[in-house]
Amino acid sequence: ALRGNEVLTKLILDYELDLPKLRGTDPVASLDLSEKGLGPASAIVIASLIAGNAVLTNLNLKGNQLCGIDNYCEGTYSAAGITALAEALKFNGVLTSLNVGGNYLGPTGATAVAEALRGNEVLTTIDLSRNDIRREGGVAIGNALAVNEVLTSLDLGRNQIGDEGAKAIGEALRVNGVL
């Protein structure tokens, strides 16, 4: 609905989103929405707009609350926002850099991103640091890396992926020729 709406220019959910820039009708190559308090609803709106954006190559969503959890680990977890963003990555053909570090994506969010990485053919850089993805998320990311042929930079710092997650990533790096 918002993707086709060219009249609405601003939307305030958690923060005032500049819809033309997200939509691509006011073209920008880079958009920094870091540390704006964006929650799952904003992530869903952003996802619906970037899926068809043909100019945005760098999106910074670091330090938000895309899954409803704040920096104090308070709030109600919802994977709806990160799942929508992951789905958008499957369709967006120009976004090369995405920073979603510090959003407490958890294992469910990391698994959604991993599924997107399996089919995305343009994203070269992703920051998933400080997201508490744990073992399950580490394994999912590792499995995706085994088939992803374009990602050249991945930040997984401070995620408590454990031995099994590290092993999955290590095995993926043996077959991944670009990371």
HELIX and SHEET records of a PDB file:
HELIX    1   1 LEU A   19  ARG A   23  1                                   5    
HELIX    2   2 PRO A   40  ILE A   50  1                                  11    
HELIX    3   3 ALA A   80  PHE A   91  1                                  12    
HELIX    4   4 GLY A  106  GLY A  119  1                                  14    
HELIX    5   5 ARG A  134  LEU A  145  1                                  12    
HELIX    6   6 GLY A  162  VAL A  175  1                                  14    
SHEET    1   A 2 LYS A  10  ILE A  12  0                                        
SHEET    2   A 2 GLU A  16  ASP A  18 -1                                        
SHEET    1   B 5 SER A  30  ASP A  32  0                                        
SHEET    2   B 5 ASN A  58  ASN A  60  1                                        
SHEET    3   B 5 SER A  97  ASN A  99  1                                        
SHEET    4   B 5 THR A 125  ASP A 127  1                                        
SHEET    5   B 5 SER A 153  ASP A 155  1                                        
END                                                                             
